[in-house]
Amino acid sequence: MKKYLVEFIGTFFLVFTVGMAVRNGSVLAPVAIGSALMVMIFAGGHVSGGHFNPAVTLGVWLRGKCETKDVVPYWLAQLAAGAVAALLVVALVGKPLLGAATHEVGPSLVAEFLFTFALVWVVLNVATAKGTANNSFYGLAIGFTVLTGAVAVGGVSGGAFNPAVGLGVVIMGLEKLSQLAIYLGADLLGGAVAALAYKATHEAGE
């Protein structure tokens, strides 16, 4: 239960930061979002692994570093946290008056897949690999991957790279409901392919 609570807390603050930073129109929103993820990973990584993202949980499970019994509870905690954070954002600042953003499907799919792949690839290499065990930089590396993706393709797809964030931004009214399918499909696929790439480039046990 402790692991699931940590996953809820970390995901909550990530999604809450996404919502408040975007709704406030801050030019530093990508920095705030990447930093929120970073500090929550440093705070909770030693308890739950600091996934805070169903795509990361999928990738870590496929890599063999997450027990099967934890996958669904992690997903439930992450998605619940995303929904609760989103509802709080709406309660505090309301939904955007101009309505949800619009993104083209093809470019959005590609952007979400690529940067979710990058995110999970980084997680697996800095937080689960034998060669980087007990390092002190893993949270920074993971947070900066999200920051990089948000700056690079946020305008293309909304820059979720995380189904829990995707659920949250839809509830907040920042993205259309149709975009949630992209956040689910492309992000989970990106996480799965990253795990396969990791296993293809590392020997068993590494």
Secondary structure, 3 states (H helix, E strand, C coil): CHHHHHHHHHHHHHHHHHHHHHHCCCCCHHHHHHHHHHHHHHHHHHHHCCCCCHHHHHHHHHHCCCCHHHHHHHHHHHHHHHHHHHHHHHHHHCCCCCCCECCCHHHHHHHHHHHHHHHHHHHHHHHCCHHHCCCCCHHHHHHHHHHHHHHHHHHHHCCCCCHHHHHHHHHHCCECHHHHHHHHHHHHHHHHHHHHHHHHHCCCCC
